[in-house]
Amino acid sequence: MQLKPINQQVVAVVGASSGIGRKAALEFAQRGAKVVVSARGELKLKSLVEEIRGFGGEANYIVADVQQFDQVKAIADKTVELYGRLDTWVHAAAIGMFATFDKTTPEEFKHVIDVSLMGQVYGAMAALPHLKREGRGALIHVSSMEGRRSLPYQSAYSCAKHGIEGFLEAMRIELIHEKWPINVTSIKPAVINTPFWNNGLTKLGVKPSGIPPYYDPKIVADAILYAAEHPIRDLLVGDIAKLLDLAQKVSPSLVDSLLLLLGFNLQRSSGELKSEDAPNNFYQPVPDDRVDGDYQNLVIPSITDALGKLPLFQLGTGALLALLAAQALKQMD
């Protein structure tokens, strides 16, 4: 399967108003792709398109709520109307909620699923007919390491990410069976320093945080752009994502023990009180259009991502993973 060079592509990025999606859209445009960006917040999309056009890139936007299939379909249709085709679909839209399962209402759990899982399903449904018409292309879905291992305080989000992995596996094998040259990639980042932690709904009484270390959003954007040109099934982004994936395969009970030791306290920021009623993007967009979040002091480089997207480094080696484990423990001290 051969995918087009990025500078010859038309790319739709869903969930592009901040964080990973915004960074990916900027990098696609900087590499010469024609980009259509989408999210709920129009002002944030306008600022993104203005930024892209400011450095000579080509971009348009469409406001859409991924809970509504018709609105997601409109993203794909508008992209084809503007540029004649669709080559790559990137779906990054998600919302977060931080609470124990017994403090999560049925409506809240369903809302996370509607946005973070069904939105991705709708994205694939909307994009596939256009990719098939073009005769090749890439579906790139931003999942999470939580698609491999669930975390406390995030039962709904983890459920959504596990669901993404399930539907992508089924769809991928169907496309292979039907001999469609359309590549399906799941991007599974570790903890990334984006505004996700600022904007999620929390019932913890404090501002939520990821379990450190954090990684720069650029390494996820780089993985997305790599998948747009190179057919690949999965990309675990960030050393800890690879380490956690291996540990979960070898001994889930060991991961349980580590999360009992670290997973609760480290997801609660110290000294930053935040009520359930504080501004968040759970139901409505917020003005925050940053790529980076508030935890820059905890960001570290990723050794495996720096080495490249080779299968050897995706799987990891014993020596490398031991180094990563030592690095992670040092960061947590």
Residue pairs with C-beta under 8 A, 6 or more apart in sequence:
1 136
1 181
1 183
1 231
2 136
2 181
3 87
3 88
3 136
3 137
3 138
3 183
3 228
3 229
3 230
3 231
4 87
4 136
4 229
5 229
6 28
6 31
6 32
6 33
6 225
6 228
6 229
7 31
7 32
7 33
8 32
8 87
9 28
9 33
9 34
9 87
9 88
9 228
10 33
10 34
10 35
10 36
10 79
10 83
10 84
10 85
10 86
10 87
10 88
11 25
11 28
11 33
11 34
11 35
11 36
11 87
11 88
11 89
11 90
11 228
12 35
12 36
12 37
12 38
12 75
12 76
12 79
12 86
12 88
12 89
12 90
12 127
13 21
13 24
13 25
13 28
13 35
13 36
13 37
13 38
13 90
13 92
14 21
14 38
14 39
14 64
14 66
14 72
14 75
14 89
14 90
14 91
14 92
14 93
14 119
14 123
15 21
15 38
15 39
15 66
15 91
15 92
15 93
15 94
15 142
16 22
16 24
16 25
16 37
16 38
16 39
16 45
16 48
16 61
16 92
17 37
17 39
17 40
17 41
17 44
17 45
17 48
17 285
17 289
18 39
18 44
18 194
18 195
18 199
18 288
18 289
18 290
18 291
19 92
19 192
19 194
19 195
19 196
19 217
19 290
19 291
19 293
20 92
20 142
20 189
20 192
20 194
20 217
20 220
20 221
20 224
21 37
21 39
21 90
21 92
21 93
21 142
22 37
22 48
22 289
22 291
23 217
23 218
23 220
23 221
23 291
24 90
24 92
24 220
24 221
24 224
24 225
25 35
25 37
25 48
25 52
25 59
26 48
26 51
26 52
26 221
26 291
27 218
27 221
27 222
27 224
27 225
28 35
28 225
28 228
29 35
29 52
29 55
29 57
29 58
29 59
30 55
30 57
31 225
32 57
33 88
34 58
34 59
34 82
34 83
35 52
35 57
35 58
35 59
35 60
36 59
36 60
36 61
36 62
36 75
36 78
36 79
36 82
36 83
37 45
37 48
37 49
37 59
37 60
37 61
37 62
38 45
38 61
38 62
38 63
38 64
38 75
39 45
39 63
39 64
39 93
39 285
40 63
40 64
40 65
40 284
40 285
41 63
41 285
41 286
41 287
41 289
42 61
42 63
43 287
43 289
44 285
44 287
44 289
45 61
45 62
45 63
46 61
47 289
48 59
48 61
48 289
49 59
49 60
49 61
52 58
52 59
53 59
60 78
60 82
62 74
62 75
62 78
64 71
64 72
64 74
64 75
65 71
66 72
66 93
66 115
66 118
66 119
66 120
66 122
66 123
67 114
67 115
67 118
67 119
68 122
69 122
69 125
69 126
72 119
72 122
72 123
72 125
72 126
73 122
73 125
73 126
75 123
75 126
76 86
76 89
76 126
76 127
76 129
76 130
77 126
79 86
79 130
80 86
80 130
85 130
85 133
85 134
86 127
86 130
86 131
86 134
86 137
87 131
87 134
87 136
87 137
87 138
87 228
88 137
88 138
88 140
88 228
89 123
89 124
89 126
89 127
89 131
89 137
89 138
89 139
89 140
90 140
90 142
90 224
90 228
91 119
91 120
91 123
91 124
91 139
91 140
91 141
91 142
92 142
93 115
93 116
93 119
93 120
94 115
94 116
94 119
94 142
94 157
94 160
94 196
95 111
95 112
95 115
95 116
95 200
95 201
95 281
95 282
96 112
96 154
96 157
96 196
96 197
96 199
96 200
96 201
96 208
97 104
97 108
97 112
97 154
97 156
97 157
97 200
97 201
97 202
97 203
97 282
98 153
98 154
98 200
98 201
98 202
98 203
98 204
98 208
98 267
99 108
99 153
99 201
99 202
99 203
99 204
100 152
100 153
100 155
100 203
101 155
103 203
104 155
104 156
104 203
108 156
108 201
108 282
109 155
109 156
109 159
111 282
111 283
112 156
112 157
112 159
112 160
113 156
113 159
113 160
113 163
115 160
116 156
116 157
116 160
116 161
116 164
117 159
117 160
117 161
117 163
117 164
120 141
120 164
120 167
121 167
123 141
124 139
124 141
124 167
124 168
124 171
127 137
127 139
128 139
128 182
130 137
131 137
131 138
131 139
131 180
131 182
132 180
132 182
135 181
136 181
136 182
137 182
137 183
138 182
138 183
138 184
138 185
138 227
138 228
138 231
139 182
139 183
139 184
139 185
140 185
140 187
140 224
140 227
140 228
141 164
141 168
141 184
141 185
141 186
141 187
142 187
142 189
142 220
142 224
143 161
143 164
143 165
143 168
143 186
143 187
143 188
144 157
144 161
144 188
144 189
145 188
145 189
145 190
145 236
145 238
145 240
145 241
145 244
145 245
146 154
146 157
146 158
146 161
146 162
147 158
147 161
147 162
147 164
147 165
147 186
147 188
148 165
148 188
148 244
148 245
148 248
149 244
149 245
149 248
149 252
149 255
150 158
150 159
150 162
151 158
151 211
151 259
151 263
151 267
152 259
152 263
152 264
152 267
153 204
153 208
153 263
153 264
153 267
164 186
165 186
168 184
168 186
171 184
172 184
172 233
175 182
175 184
183 227
183 231
183 232
184 233
185 227
185 232
185 233
185 234
185 235
186 233
186 234
186 235
187 220
187 223
187 224
187 227
187 235
187 237
188 234
188 235
188 236
188 237
188 241
188 245
189 215
189 220
189 223
189 237
189 238
189 241
190 213
190 215
190 236
190 237
190 238
190 239
190 240
190 241
190 244
190 302
191 210
191 211
191 212
191 213
191 214
191 215
191 238
191 240
192 210
192 214
192 215
192 216
192 217
192 220
192 237
192 238
193 214
193 215
193 216
193 217
193 292
193 293
193 294
193 295
193 296
193 298
193 299
194 217
194 290
194 291
194 292
194 293
195 288
195 290
195 292
195 293
195 294
196 293
197 207
197 208
197 209
197 210
197 293
197 294
197 295
198 207
198 288
198 293
198 294
199 280
199 281
199 286
199 288
200 208
200 280
200 281
200 282
201 276
201 280
201 282
202 208
202 274
202 276
202 278
202 280
203 276
204 267
204 268
204 274
205 273
205 274
205 275
206 268
206 269
206 270
206 271
206 272
206 273
206 274
207 269
207 272
207 273
207 274
208 267
208 268
208 269
208 274
209 266
209 267
209 268
209 269
209 295
210 266
210 267
210 295
211 262
211 263
211 266
211 267
212 266
212 295
212 298
212 331
212 332
213 240
213 298
213 299
213 300
213 327
213 328
213 331
214 293
214 295
214 298
214 299
214 300
215 237
215 238
215 299
215 300
215 301
215 302
215 305
216 292
216 299
217 291
217 292
219 237
219 238
219 302
219 305
220 237
222 305
223 235
223 237
223 305
223 309
226 232
226 235
226 309
227 235
230 309
232 309
234 314
235 309
235 314
236 242
236 245
236 314
237 302
237 305
238 302
238 305
239 302
239 303
239 304
239 305
239 324
239 327
239 328
240 324
240 328
242 304
242 314
242 316
242 321
242 324
243 316
243 321
243 324
243 325
243 328
244 255
246 316
246 321
247 254
247 255
247 258
248 255
262 332
266 332
279 286
280 286
281 288
298 331
300 327
300 331
303 320
303 323
303 324
304 313
304 314
304 316
304 320
304 324
307 313
313 320
316 324
